[in-house]
């Protein structure tokens, strides 16, 4: 697996989720397709298959590149900056 340089700086333990769904989707009346958890601050956002791509927007706006799936049974992580599973 790829050794992402951004993973080493993540907080341990990982942050608690700030919500149980994508608050930006709720605000605009959209339905998130799948959820992603920012591993730096706990923001929950929708994936890039959702119309508004709030998780990747959060990464771009905040500089928080690493997230993990927030779907039950998933535990994979993704780095938006490197474009790779980490």
PDB file with SEQRES, HELIX, SHEET and CRYST1 records, atoms N, CA, C and O in Angstrom:
SEQRES   1 A   86  UNK UNK UNK UNK UNK UNK UNK UNK UNK UNK UNK UNK UNK          
SEQRES   2 A   86  UNK UNK UNK UNK UNK UNK UNK UNK UNK UNK UNK UNK UNK          
SEQRES   3 A   86  UNK UNK UNK UNK UNK UNK UNK UNK UNK UNK UNK UNK UNK          
SEQRES   4 A   86  UNK UNK UNK UNK UNK UNK UNK UNK UNK UNK UNK UNK UNK          
SEQRES   5 A   86  UNK UNK UNK UNK UNK UNK UNK UNK UNK UNK UNK UNK UNK          
SEQRES   6 A   86  UNK UNK UNK UNK UNK UNK UNK UNK UNK UNK UNK UNK UNK          
SEQRES   7 A   86  UNK UNK UNK UNK UNK UNK UNK UNK                              
HELIX    1 AA1 UNK A   23  UNK A   28  1                                   6    
HELIX    2 AA2 UNK A   54  UNK A   62  1                                   9    
SHEET    1 AA1 4 UNK A  44  UNK A  46  0                                        
SHEET    2 AA1 4 UNK A  35  UNK A  38 -1                                        
SHEET    3 AA1 4 UNK A  66  UNK A  69 -1                                        
SHEET    4 AA1 4 UNK A  77  UNK A  79 -1                                        
CRYST1    1.000    1.000    1.000  90.00  90.00  90.00 P 1           1          
ATOM      1  N   UNK A   1       0.844  -1.184   0.000  1.00  0.00           N  
ATOM      2  CA  UNK A   1       0.000   0.000   0.000  1.00  0.00           C  
ATOM      3  C   UNK A   1       0.889   1.247   0.000  1.00  0.00           C  
ATOM      4  O   UNK A   1       1.978   1.243   0.576  1.00  0.00           O  
ATOM      5  N   UNK A   2       0.428   2.279  -0.632  1.00  0.00           N  
ATOM      6  CA  UNK A   2       1.139   3.550  -0.748  1.00  0.00           C  
ATOM      7  C   UNK A   2       1.395   4.158   0.630  1.00  0.00           C  
ATOM      8  O   UNK A   2       0.503   4.154   1.477  1.00  0.00           O  
ATOM      9  N   UNK A   3       2.589   4.675   0.864  1.00  0.00           N  
ATOM     10  CA  UNK A   3       2.956   5.347   2.109  1.00  0.00           C  
ATOM     11  C   UNK A   3       2.723   6.848   1.951  1.00  0.00           C  
ATOM     12  O   UNK A   3       3.622   7.578   1.533  1.00  0.00           O  
ATOM     13  N   UNK A   4       1.547   7.295   2.276  1.00  0.00           N  
ATOM     14  CA  UNK A   4       1.171   8.703   2.134  1.00  0.00           C  
ATOM     15  C   UNK A   4       1.832   9.536   3.239  1.00  0.00           C  
ATOM     16  O   UNK A   4       1.713   9.195   4.416  1.00  0.00           O  
ATOM     17  N   UNK A   5       2.523  10.617   2.877  1.00  0.00           N  
ATOM     18  CA  UNK A   5       3.167  11.448   3.897  1.00  0.00           C  
ATOM     19  C   UNK A   5       2.174  12.206   4.782  1.00  0.00           C  
ATOM     20  O   UNK A   5       2.552  12.693   5.847  1.00  0.00           O  
ATOM     21  N   UNK A   6       0.920  12.312   4.363  1.00  0.00           N  
ATOM     22  CA  UNK A   6      -0.073  13.057   5.132  1.00  0.00           C  
ATOM     23  C   UNK A   6      -0.646  12.252   6.289  1.00  0.00           C  
ATOM     24  O   UNK A   6      -1.198  12.829   7.226  1.00  0.00           O  
ATOM     25  N   UNK A   7      -0.525  10.933   6.242  1.00  0.00           N  
ATOM     26  CA  UNK A   7      -1.101  10.074   7.283  1.00  0.00           C  
ATOM     27  C   UNK A   7      -0.366  10.244   8.613  1.00  0.00           C  
ATOM     28  O   UNK A   7      -0.994  10.213   9.671  1.00  0.00           O  
ATOM     29  N   UNK A   8       0.943  10.422   8.571  1.00  0.00           N  
ATOM     30  CA  UNK A   8       1.737  10.512   9.799  1.00  0.00           C  
ATOM     31  C   UNK A   8       1.311  11.672  10.694  1.00  0.00           C  
ATOM     32  O   UNK A   8       1.443  11.580  11.915  1.00  0.00           O  
ATOM     33  N   UNK A   9       0.812  12.744  10.125  1.00  0.00           N  
ATOM     34  CA  UNK A   9       0.424  13.915  10.899  1.00  0.00           C  
ATOM     35  C   UNK A   9      -1.001  13.900  11.421  1.00  0.00           C  
ATOM     36  O   UNK A   9      -1.442  14.866  12.045  1.00  0.00           O  
ATOM     37  N   UNK A  10      -1.728  12.818  11.174  1.00  0.00           N  
ATOM     38  CA  UNK A  10      -3.125  12.764  11.614  1.00  0.00           C  
ATOM     39  C   UNK A  10      -3.219  12.582  13.124  1.00  0.00           C  
ATOM     40  O   UNK A  10      -2.350  11.949  13.725  1.00  0.00           O  
ATOM     41  N   UNK A  11      -4.267  13.132  13.748  1.00  0.00           N  
ATOM     42  CA  UNK A  11      -4.441  12.953  15.188  1.00  0.00           C  
ATOM     43  C   UNK A  11      -4.781  11.504  15.532  1.00  0.00           C  
ATOM     44  O   UNK A  11      -5.453  10.813  14.767  1.00  0.00           O  
ATOM     45  N   UNK A  12      -4.314  11.065  16.674  1.00  0.00           N  
ATOM     46  CA  UNK A  12      -4.639   9.723  17.189  1.00  0.00           C  
ATOM     47  C   UNK A  12      -5.145   9.880  18.608  1.00  0.00           C  
ATOM     48  O   UNK A  12      -4.451  10.500  19.413  1.00  0.00           O  
ATOM     49  N   UNK A  13      -6.289   9.368  18.963  1.00  0.00           N  
ATOM     50  CA  UNK A  13      -7.188   8.649  18.056  1.00  0.00           C  
ATOM     51  C   UNK A  13      -7.815   9.608  17.046  1.00  0.00           C  
ATOM     52  O   UNK A  13      -7.699  10.828  17.166  1.00  0.00           O  
ATOM     53  N   UNK A  14      -8.481   9.027  16.049  1.00  0.00           N  
ATOM     54  CA  UNK A  14      -9.114   9.871  15.034  1.00  0.00           C  
ATOM     55  C   UNK A  14     -10.210  10.703  15.675  1.00  0.00           C  
ATOM     56  O   UNK A  14     -10.780  10.299  16.688  1.00  0.00           O  
ATOM     57  N   UNK A  15     -10.513  11.856  15.101  1.00  0.00           N  
ATOM     58  CA  UNK A  15     -11.522  12.741  15.687  1.00  0.00           C  
ATOM     59  C   UNK A  15     -12.922  12.126  15.647  1.00  0.00           C  
ATOM     60  O   UNK A  15     -13.244  11.321  14.773  1.00  0.00           O  
ATOM     61  N   UNK A  16     -13.732  12.525  16.610  1.00  0.00           N  
ATOM     62  CA  UNK A  16     -15.134  12.116  16.602  1.00  0.00           C  
ATOM     63  C   UNK A  16     -15.843  12.814  15.448  1.00  0.00           C  
ATOM     64  O   UNK A  16     -15.532  13.964  15.138  1.00  0.00           O  
ATOM     65  N   UNK A  17     -16.795  12.132  14.806  1.00  0.00           N  
ATOM     66  CA  UNK A  17     -17.567  12.775  13.729  1.00  0.00           C  
ATOM     67  C   UNK A  17     -18.346  13.977  14.267  1.00  0.00           C  
ATOM     68  O   UNK A  17     -18.934  13.905  15.346  1.00  0.00           O  
ATOM     69  N   UNK A  18     -18.349  15.066  13.524  1.00  0.00           N  
ATOM     70  CA  UNK A  18     -19.080  16.262  13.925  1.00  0.00           C  
ATOM     71  C   UNK A  18     -20.575  16.146  13.658  1.00  0.00           C  
ATOM     72  O   UNK A  18     -21.363  16.936  14.178  1.00  0.00           O  
ATOM     73  N   UNK A  19     -20.968  15.167  12.849  1.00  0.00           N  
ATOM     74  CA  UNK A  19     -22.382  14.938  12.547  1.00  0.00           C  
ATOM     75  C   UNK A  19     -22.544  13.497  12.078  1.00  0.00           C  
ATOM     76  O   UNK A  19     -21.558  12.778  11.912  1.00  0.00           O  
ATOM     77  N   UNK A  20     -23.787  13.080  11.865  1.00  0.00           N  
ATOM     78  CA  UNK A  20     -24.012  11.714  11.387  1.00  0.00           C  
ATOM     79  C   UNK A  20     -24.320  11.664   9.896  1.00  0.00           C  
ATOM     80  O   UNK A  20     -24.542  10.589   9.338  1.00  0.00           O  
ATOM     81  N   UNK A  21     -24.333  12.828   9.254  1.00  0.00           N  
ATOM     82  CA  UNK A  21     -24.535  12.916   7.809  1.00  0.00           C  
ATOM     83  C   UNK A  21     -23.868  14.186   7.300  1.00  0.00           C  
ATOM     84  O   UNK A  21     -23.244  14.913   8.074  1.00  0.00           O  
ATOM     85  N   UNK A  22     -23.993  14.452   6.030  1.00  0.00           N  
ATOM     86  CA  UNK A  22     -23.383  15.633   5.439  1.00  0.00           C  
ATOM     87  C   UNK A  22     -24.255  16.863   5.720  1.00  0.00           C  
ATOM     88  O   UNK A  22     -25.335  16.988   5.142  1.00  0.00           O  
ATOM     89  N   UNK A  23     -23.810  17.772   6.594  1.00  0.00           N  
ATOM     90  CA  UNK A  23     -24.641  18.935   6.924  1.00  0.00           C  
ATOM     91  C   UNK A  23     -24.854  19.869   5.740  1.00  0.00           C  
ATOM     92  O   UNK A  23     -25.898  20.516   5.651  1.00  0.00           O  
ATOM     93  N   UNK A  24     -23.884  19.953   4.826  1.00  0.00           N  
ATOM     94  CA  UNK A  24     -24.052  20.805   3.643  1.00  0.00           C  
ATOM     95  C   UNK A  24     -25.149  20.272   2.737  1.00  0.00           C  
ATOM     96  O   UNK A  24     -25.900  21.051   2.148  1.00  0.00           O  
ATOM     97  N   UNK A  25     -25.252  18.934   2.617  1.00  0.00           N  
ATOM     98  CA  UNK A  25     -26.346  18.353   1.825  1.00  0.00           C  
ATOM     99  C   UNK A  25     -27.695  18.659   2.470  1.00  0.00           C  
ATOM    100  O   UNK A  25     -28.655  19.012   1.784  1.00  0.00           O  
ATOM    101  N   UNK A  26     -27.759  18.521   3.789  1.00  0.00           N  
ATOM    102  CA  UNK A  26     -29.011  18.836   4.489  1.00  0.00           C  
ATOM    103  C   UNK A  26     -29.417  20.286   4.251  1.00  0.00           C  
ATOM    104  O   UNK A  26     -30.593  20.585   4.044  1.00  0.00           O  
ATOM    105  N   UNK A  27     -28.440  21.176   4.283  1.00  0.00           N  
ATOM    106  CA  UNK A  27     -28.724  22.603   4.122  1.00  0.00           C  
ATOM    107  C   UNK A  27     -29.298  22.939   2.751  1.00  0.00           C  
ATOM    108  O   UNK A  27     -30.098  23.865   2.626  1.00  0.00           O  
ATOM    109  N   UNK A  28     -28.894  22.191   1.716  1.00  0.00           N  
ATOM    110  CA  UNK A  28     -29.387  22.482   0.367  1.00  0.00           C  
ATOM    111  C   UNK A  28     -30.478  21.522  -0.085  1.00  0.00           C  
ATOM    112  O   UNK A  28     -30.941  21.608  -1.222  1.00  0.00           O  
ATOM    113  N   UNK A  29     -30.899  20.601   0.794  1.00  0.00           N  
ATOM    114  CA  UNK A  29     -31.964  19.671   0.460  1.00  0.00           C  
ATOM    115  C   UNK A  29     -31.541  18.541  -0.458  1.00  0.00           C  
ATOM    116  O   UNK A  29     -32.370  17.985  -1.179  1.00  0.00           O  
ATOM    117  N   UNK A  30     -30.260  18.194  -0.442  1.00  0.00           N  
ATOM    118  CA  UNK A  30     -29.741  17.118  -1.273  1.00  0.00           C  
ATOM    119  C   UNK A  30     -29.545  15.863  -0.428  1.00  0.00           C  
ATOM    120  O   UNK A  30     -29.505  15.923   0.801  1.00  0.00           O  
ATOM    121  N   UNK A  31     -29.426  14.738  -1.103  1.00  0.00           N  
ATOM    122  CA  UNK A  31     -29.203  13.466  -0.418  1.00  0.00           C  
ATOM    123  C   UNK A  31     -27.786  12.982  -0.711  1.00  0.00           C  
ATOM    124  O   UNK A  31     -27.443  12.768  -1.874  1.00  0.00           O  
ATOM    125  N   UNK A  32     -26.947  12.802   0.328  1.00  0.00           N  
ATOM    126  CA  UNK A  32     -25.585  12.319   0.080  1.00  0.00           C  
ATOM    127  C   UNK A  32     -25.600  10.865  -0.377  1.00  0.00           C  
ATOM    128  O   UNK A  32     -26.374  10.057   0.136  1.00  0.00           O  
ATOM    129  N   UNK A  33     -24.743  10.533  -1.344  1.00  0.00           N  
ATOM    130  CA  UNK A  33     -24.655   9.166  -1.844  1.00  0.00           C  
ATOM    131  C   UNK A  33     -23.909   8.292  -0.846  1.00  0.00           C  
ATOM    132  O   UNK A  33     -24.426   7.255  -0.431  1.00  0.00           O  
ATOM    133  N   UNK A  34     -22.719   8.686  -0.457  1.00  0.00           N  
ATOM    134  CA  UNK A  34     -21.947   7.987   0.573  1.00  0.00           C  
ATOM    135  C   UNK A  34     -21.199   9.039   1.367  1.00  0.00           C  
ATOM    136  O   UNK A  34     -20.920  10.129   0.868  1.00  0.00           O  
ATOM    137  N   UNK A  35     -20.876   8.704   2.607  1.00  0.00           N  
ATOM    138  CA  UNK A  35     -20.266   9.680   3.495  1.00  0.00           C  
ATOM    139  C   UNK A  35     -18.784   9.417   3.705  1.00  0.00           C  
ATOM    140  O   UNK A  35     -18.321   8.278   3.648  1.00  0.00           O  
ATOM    141  N   UNK A  36     -18.048  10.500   3.948  1.00  0.00           N  
ATOM    142  CA  UNK A  36     -16.617  10.471   4.206  1.00  0.00           C  
ATOM    143  C   UNK A  36     -16.332  11.266   5.480  1.00  0.00           C  
ATOM    144  O   UNK A  36     -16.945  12.306   5.718  1.00  0.00           O  
ATOM    145  N   UNK A  37     -15.401  10.773   6.296  1.00  0.00           N  
ATOM    146  CA  UNK A  37     -15.029  11.422   7.552  1.00  0.00           C  
ATOM    147  C   UNK A  37     -13.634  12.014   7.411  1.00  0.00           C  
ATOM    148  O   UNK A  37     -12.685  11.294   7.101  1.00  0.00           O  
ATOM    149  N   UNK A  38     -13.499  13.312   7.633  1.00  0.00           N  
ATOM    150  CA  UNK A  38     -12.192  13.962   7.621  1.00  0.00           C  
ATOM    151  C   UNK A  38     -11.419  13.477   8.843  1.00  0.00           C  
ATOM    152  O   UNK A  38     -11.895  13.597   9.972  1.00  0.00           O  
ATOM    153  N   UNK A  39     -10.239  12.935   8.618  1.00  0.00           N  
ATOM    154  CA  UNK A  39      -9.457  12.375   9.713  1.00  0.00           C  
ATOM    155  C   UNK A  39      -8.622  13.411  10.441  1.00  0.00           C  
ATOM    156  O   UNK A  39      -7.844  13.073  11.333  1.00  0.00           O  
ATOM    157  N   UNK A  40      -8.780  14.669  10.063  1.00  0.00           N  
ATOM    158  CA  UNK A  40      -8.098  15.736  10.788  1.00  0.00           C  
ATOM    159  C   UNK A  40      -9.040  16.459  11.743  1.00  0.00           C  
ATOM    160  O   UNK A  40      -8.653  16.798  12.862  1.00  0.00           O  
ATOM    161  N   UNK A  41     -10.287  16.697  11.300  1.00  0.00           N  
ATOM    162  CA  UNK A  41     -11.191  17.497  12.141  1.00  0.00           C  
ATOM    163  C   UNK A  41     -12.539  16.846  12.438  1.00  0.00           C  
ATOM    164  O   UNK A  41     -13.280  17.354  13.280  1.00  0.00           O  
ATOM    165  N   UNK A  42     -12.885  15.741  11.778  1.00  0.00           N  
ATOM    166  CA  UNK A  42     -14.156  15.068  12.042  1.00  0.00           C  
ATOM    167  C   UNK A  42     -15.316  15.520  11.177  1.00  0.00           C  
ATOM    168  O   UNK A  42     -16.442  15.066  11.381  1.00  0.00           O  
ATOM    169  N   UNK A  43     -15.072  16.404  10.213  1.00  0.00           N  
ATOM    170  CA  UNK A  43     -16.146  16.833   9.303  1.00  0.00           C  
ATOM    171  C   UNK A  43     -16.667  15.621   8.528  1.00  0.00           C  
ATOM    172  O   UNK A  43     -15.887  14.785   8.071  1.00  0.00           O  
ATOM    173  N   UNK A  44     -17.978  15.534   8.387  1.00  0.00           N  
ATOM    174  CA  UNK A  44     -18.600  14.481   7.587  1.00  0.00           C  
ATOM    175  C   UNK A  44     -19.138  15.127   6.318  1.00  0.00           C  
ATOM    176  O   UNK A  44     -19.899  16.093   6.374  1.00  0.00           O  
ATOM    177  N   UNK A  45     -18.735  14.583   5.174  1.00  0.00           N  
ATOM    178  CA  UNK A  45     -19.171  15.124   3.895  1.00  0.00           C  
ATOM    179  C   UNK A  45     -19.532  14.017   2.926  1.00  0.00           C  
ATOM    180  O   UNK A  45     -19.186  12.854   3.136  1.00  0.00           O  
ATOM    181  N   UNK A  46     -20.224  14.382   1.877  1.00  0.00           N  
ATOM    182  CA  UNK A  46     -20.642  13.412   0.865  1.00  0.00           C  
ATOM    183  C   UNK A  46     -19.512  13.159  -0.137  1.00  0.00           C  
ATOM    184  O   UNK A  46     -18.624  13.992  -0.320  1.00  0.00           O  
ATOM    185  N   UNK A  47     -19.569  12.000  -0.774  1.00  0.00           N  
ATOM    186  CA  UNK A  47     -18.510  11.571  -1.691  1.00  0.00           C  
ATOM    187  C   UNK A  47     -18.628  12.264  -3.051  1.00  0.00           C  
ATOM    188  O   UNK A  47     -19.558  13.033  -3.295  1.00  0.00           O  
ATOM    189  N   UNK A  48     -17.676  11.978  -3.919  1.00  0.00           N  
ATOM    190  CA  UNK A  48     -17.659  12.592  -5.244  1.00  0.00           C  
ATOM    191  C   UNK A  48     -18.731  12.046  -6.184  1.00  0.00           C  
ATOM    192  O   UNK A  48     -18.906  12.572  -7.283  1.00  0.00           O  
ATOM    193  N   UNK A  49     -19.452  10.999  -5.772  1.00  0.00           N  
ATOM    194  CA  UNK A  49     -20.594  10.522  -6.554  1.00  0.00           C  
ATOM    195  C   UNK A  49     -21.864  11.290  -6.201  1.00  0.00           C  
ATOM    196  O   UNK A  49     -22.884  11.151  -6.876  1.00  0.00           O  
ATOM    197  N   UNK A  50     -21.803  12.101  -5.142  1.00  0.00           N  
ATOM    198  CA  UNK A  50     -22.922  12.966  -4.771  1.00  0.00           C  
ATOM    199  C   UNK A  50     -22.865  14.226  -5.625  1.00  0.00           C  
ATOM    200  O   UNK A  50     -21.793  14.609  -6.095  1.00  0.00           O  
ATOM    201  N   UNK A  51     -24.003  14.870  -5.828  1.00  0.00           N  
ATOM    202  CA  UNK A  51     -24.026  16.042  -6.715  1.00  0.00           C  
ATOM    203  C   UNK A  51     -23.096  17.180  -6.292  1.00  0.00           C  
ATOM    204  O   UNK A  51     -22.567  17.891  -7.148  1.00  0.00           O  
ATOM    205  N   UNK A  52     -22.888  17.363  -4.984  1.00  0.00           N  
ATOM    206  CA  UNK A  52     -22.134  18.534  -4.523  1.00  0.00           C  
ATOM    207  C   UNK A  52     -20.713  18.232  -4.051  1.00  0.00           C  
ATOM    208  O   UNK A  52     -19.943  19.166  -3.825  1.00  0.00           O  
ATOM    209  N   UNK A  53     -20.345  16.977  -3.897  1.00  0.00           N  
ATOM    210  CA  UNK A  53     -18.967  16.580  -3.553  1.00  0.00           C  
ATOM    211  C   UNK A  53     -18.411  17.349  -2.354  1.00  0.00           C  
ATOM    212  O   UNK A  53     -17.316  17.908  -2.418  1.00  0.00           O  
ATOM    213  N   UNK A  54     -19.174  17.370  -1.264  1.00  0.00           N  
ATOM    214  CA  UNK A  54     -18.779  18.171  -0.113  1.00  0.00           C  
ATOM    215  C   UNK A  54     -17.507  17.682   0.585  1.00  0.00           C  
ATOM    216  O   UNK A  54     -16.768  18.508   1.121  1.00  0.00           O  
ATOM    217  N   UNK A  55     -17.223  16.391   0.602  1.00  0.00           N  
ATOM    218  CA  UNK A  55     -16.000  15.904   1.256  1.00  0.00           C  
ATOM    219  C   UNK A  55     -14.749  16.406   0.529  1.00  0.00           C  
ATOM    220  O   UNK A  55     -13.810  16.879   1.170  1.00  0.00           O  
ATOM    221  N   UNK A  56     -14.732  16.308  -0.787  1.00  0.00           N  
ATOM    222  CA  UNK A  56     -13.562  16.802  -1.511  1.00  0.00           C  
ATOM    223  C   UNK A  56     -13.488  18.328  -1.465  1.00  0.00           C  
ATOM    224  O   UNK A  56     -12.397  18.897  -1.466  1.00  0.00           O  
ATOM    225  N   UNK A  57     -14.631  18.983  -1.424  1.00  0.00           N  
ATOM    226  CA  UNK A  57     -14.646  20.440  -1.251  1.00  0.00           C  
ATOM    227  C   UNK A  57     -14.057  20.840   0.098  1.00  0.00           C  
ATOM    228  O   UNK A  57     -13.318  21.819   0.197  1.00  0.00           O  
ATOM    229  N   UNK A  58     -14.390  20.079   1.130  1.00  0.00           N  
ATOM    230  CA  UNK A  58     -13.825  20.331   2.460  1.00  0.00           C  
ATOM    231  C   UNK A  58     -12.307  20.173   2.432  1.00  0.00           C  
ATOM    232  O   UNK A  58     -11.585  21.004   2.982  1.00  0.00           O  
ATOM    233  N   UNK A  59     -11.825  19.114   1.798  1.00  0.00           N  
ATOM    234  CA  UNK A  59     -10.381  18.883   1.708  1.00  0.00           C  
ATOM    235  C   UNK A  59      -9.682  20.042   1.005  1.00  0.00           C  
ATOM    236  O   UNK A  59      -8.625  20.494   1.446  1.00  0.00           O  
ATOM    237  N   UNK A  60     -10.266  20.516  -0.075  1.00  0.00           N  
ATOM    238  CA  UNK A  60      -9.668  21.615  -0.837  1.00  0.00           C  
ATOM    239  C   UNK A  60      -9.684  22.920  -0.040  1.00  0.00           C  
ATOM    240  O   UNK A  60      -8.697  23.656  -0.032  1.00  0.00           O  
ATOM    241  N   UNK A  61     -10.803  23.206   0.631  1.00  0.00           N  
ATOM    242  CA  UNK A  61     -10.946  24.466   1.363  1.00  0.00           C  
ATOM    243  C   UNK A  61     -10.103  24.514   2.633  1.00  0.00           C  
ATOM    244  O   UNK A  61      -9.614  25.580   3.007  1.00  0.00           O  
ATOM    245  N   UNK A  62      -9.927  23.373   3.301  1.00  0.00           N  
ATOM    246  CA  UNK A  62      -9.259  23.363   4.603  1.00  0.00           C  
ATOM    247  C   UNK A  62      -7.815  22.883   4.554  1.00  0.00           C  
ATOM    248  O   UNK A  62      -7.047  23.140   5.480  1.00  0.00           O  
ATOM    249  N   UNK A  63      -7.435  22.184   3.474  1.00  0.00           N  
ATOM    250  CA  UNK A  63      -6.113  21.582   3.435  1.00  0.00           C  
ATOM    251  C   UNK A  63      -6.027  20.297   4.240  1.00  0.00           C  
ATOM    252  O   UNK A  63      -4.930  19.854   4.576  1.00  0.00           O  
ATOM    253  N   UNK A  64      -7.175  19.688   4.556  1.00  0.00           N  
ATOM    254  CA  UNK A  64      -7.229  18.408   5.265  1.00  0.00           C  
ATOM    255  C   UNK A  64      -7.363  17.310   4.209  1.00  0.00           C  
ATOM    256  O   UNK A  64      -8.477  17.034   3.765  1.00  0.00           O  
ATOM    257  N   UNK A  65      -6.273  16.681   3.796  1.00  0.00           N  
ATOM    258  CA  UNK A  65      -6.331  15.793   2.631  1.00  0.00           C  
ATOM    259  C   UNK A  65      -6.828  14.376   2.875  1.00  0.00           C  
ATOM    260  O   UNK A  65      -7.296  13.732   1.936  1.00  0.00           O  
ATOM    261  N   UNK A  66      -6.743  13.859   4.117  1.00  0.00           N  
ATOM    262  CA  UNK A  66      -7.026  12.439   4.324  1.00  0.00           C  
ATOM    263  C   UNK A  66      -8.388  12.239   4.975  1.00  0.00           C  
ATOM    264  O   UNK A  66      -8.727  12.887   5.965  1.00  0.00           O  
ATOM    265  N   UNK A  67      -9.157  11.329   4.394  1.00  0.00           N  
ATOM    266  CA  UNK A  67     -10.468  10.974   4.931  1.00  0.00           C  
ATOM    267  C   UNK A  67     -10.579   9.453   4.929  1.00  0.00           C  
ATOM    268  O   UNK A  67      -9.769   8.746   4.330  1.00  0.00           O  
ATOM    269  N   UNK A  68     -11.609   8.978   5.618  1.00  0.00           N  
ATOM    270  CA  UNK A  68     -11.952   7.562   5.529  1.00  0.00           C  
ATOM    271  C   UNK A  68     -13.427   7.453   5.218  1.00  0.00           C  
ATOM    272  O   UNK A  68     -14.200   8.383   5.446  1.00  0.00           O  
ATOM    273  N   UNK A  69     -13.801   6.308   4.697  1.00  0.00           N  
ATOM    274  CA  UNK A  69     -15.217   6.065   4.450  1.00  0.00           C  
ATOM    275  C   UNK A  69     -15.948   6.103   5.777  1.00  0.00           C  
ATOM    276  O   UNK A  69     -15.458   5.582   6.778  1.00  0.00           O  
ATOM    277  N   UNK A  70     -17.113   6.714   5.785  1.00  0.00           N  
ATOM    278  CA  UNK A  70     -17.953   6.782   6.980  1.00  0.00           C  
ATOM    279  C   UNK A  70     -19.172   5.877   6.805  1.00  0.00           C  
ATOM    280  O   UNK A  70     -20.214   6.084   7.427  1.00  0.00           O  
ATOM    281  N   UNK A  71     -19.019   4.876   5.951  1.00  0.00           N  
ATOM    282  CA  UNK A  71     -20.081   3.904   5.706  1.00  0.00           C  
ATOM    283  C   UNK A  71     -19.845   2.667   6.577  1.00  0.00           C  
ATOM    284  O   UNK A  71     -18.707   2.234   6.754  1.00  0.00           O  
ATOM    285  N   UNK A  72     -20.915   2.110   7.112  1.00  0.00           N  
ATOM    286  CA  UNK A  72     -20.848   0.934   7.967  1.00  0.00           C  
ATOM    287  C   UNK A  72     -20.118  -0.200   7.252  1.00  0.00           C  
ATOM    288  O   UNK A  72     -20.451  -0.546   6.119  1.00  0.00           O  
ATOM    289  N   UNK A  73     -19.123  -0.772   7.923  1.00  0.00           N  
ATOM    290  CA  UNK A  73     -18.383  -1.896   7.373  1.00  0.00           C  
ATOM    291  C   UNK A  73     -17.175  -1.521   6.528  1.00  0.00           C  
ATOM    292  O   UNK A  73     -16.358  -2.385   6.209  1.00  0.00           O  
ATOM    293  N   UNK A  74     -17.042  -0.249   6.157  1.00  0.00           N  
ATOM    294  CA  UNK A  74     -15.883   0.211   5.380  1.00  0.00           C  
ATOM    295  C   UNK A  74     -14.830   0.773   6.322  1.00  0.00           C  
ATOM    296  O   UNK A  74     -15.161   1.365   7.349  1.00  0.00           O  
ATOM    297  N   UNK A  75     -13.550   0.585   5.971  1.00  0.00           N  
ATOM    298  CA  UNK A  75     -12.498   1.194   6.786  1.00  0.00           C  
ATOM    299  C   UNK A  75     -11.349   1.733   5.934  1.00  0.00           C  
ATOM    300  O   UNK A  75     -10.270   2.001   6.464  1.00  0.00           O  
ATOM    301  N   UNK A  76     -11.557   1.895   4.635  1.00  0.00           N  
ATOM    302  CA  UNK A  76     -10.500   2.394   3.767  1.00  0.00           C  
ATOM    303  C   UNK A  76     -10.351   3.904   3.913  1.00  0.00           C  
ATOM    304  O   UNK A  76     -11.279   4.610   4.309  1.00  0.00           O  
ATOM    305  N   UNK A  77      -9.152   4.373   3.580  1.00  0.00           N  
ATOM    306  CA  UNK A  77      -8.817   5.795   3.655  1.00  0.00           C  
ATOM    307  C   UNK A  77      -8.361   6.289   2.287  1.00  0.00           C  
ATOM    308  O   UNK A  77      -7.850   5.520   1.472  1.00  0.00           O  
ATOM    309  N   UNK A  78      -8.551   7.567   2.054  1.00  0.00           N  
ATOM    310  CA  UNK A  78      -8.193   8.191   0.781  1.00  0.00           C  
ATOM    311  C   UNK A  78      -7.509   9.520   1.059  1.00  0.00           C  
ATOM    312  O   UNK A  78      -7.926  10.268   1.943  1.00  0.00           O  
ATOM    313  N   UNK A  79      -6.457   9.810   0.302  1.00  0.00           N  
ATOM    314  CA  UNK A  79      -5.802  11.110   0.374  1.00  0.00           C  
ATOM    315  C   UNK A  79      -6.169  11.881  -0.893  1.00  0.00           C  
ATOM    316  O   UNK A  79      -5.808  11.479  -1.999  1.00  0.00           O  
ATOM    317  N   UNK A  80      -6.884  12.983  -0.725  1.00  0.00           N  
ATOM    318  CA  UNK A  80      -7.279  13.794  -1.879  1.00  0.00           C  
ATOM    319  C   UNK A  80      -6.071  14.429  -2.544  1.00  0.00           C  
ATOM    320  O   UNK A  80      -6.043  14.559  -3.767  1.00  0.00           O  
ATOM    321  N   UNK A  81      -5.071  14.829  -1.765  1.00  0.00           N  
ATOM    322  CA  UNK A  81      -3.899  15.486  -2.334  1.00  0.00           C  
ATOM    323  C   UNK A  81      -3.106  14.536  -3.219  1.00  0.00           C  
ATOM    324  O   UNK A  81      -2.660  14.919  -4.300  1.00  0.00           O  
ATOM    325  N   UNK A  82      -2.928  13.295  -2.763  1.00  0.00           N  
ATOM    326  CA  UNK A  82      -2.162  12.319  -3.519  1.00  0.00           C  
ATOM    327  C   UNK A  82      -3.025  11.523  -4.512  1.00  0.00           C  
ATOM    328  O   UNK A  82      -2.494  10.864  -5.407  1.00  0.00           O  
ATOM    329  N   UNK A  83      -4.352  11.585  -4.352  1.00  0.00           N  
ATOM    330  CA  UNK A  83      -5.234  10.829  -5.231  1.00  0.00           C  
ATOM    331  C   UNK A  83      -5.046   9.339  -5.114  1.00  0.00           C  
ATOM    332  O   UNK A  83      -5.003   8.624  -6.115  1.00  0.00           O  
ATOM    333  N   UNK A  84      -4.932   8.867  -3.867  1.00  0.00           N  
ATOM    334  CA  UNK A  84      -4.605   7.469  -3.650  1.00  0.00           C  
ATOM    335  C   UNK A  84      -5.224   6.920  -2.364  1.00  0.00           C  
ATOM    336  O   UNK A  84      -5.419   7.647  -1.390  1.00  0.00           O  
ATOM    337  N   UNK A  85      -5.526   5.634  -2.384  1.00  0.00           N  
ATOM    338  CA  UNK A  85      -5.903   4.932  -1.160  1.00  0.00           C  
ATOM    339  C   UNK A  85      -4.666   4.851  -0.281  1.00  0.00           C  
ATOM    340  O   UNK A  85      -3.575   4.544  -0.761  1.00  0.00           O  
ATOM    341  N   UNK A  86      -4.835   5.123   0.993  1.00  0.00           N  
ATOM    342  CA  UNK A  86      -3.695   5.099   1.926  1.00  0.00           C  
ATOM    343  C   UNK A  86      -3.970   4.169   3.096  1.00  0.00           C  
ATOM    344  O   UNK A  86      -3.126   4.022   3.980  1.00  0.00           O  
TER     345      UNK A  86                                                      
END                                                                             
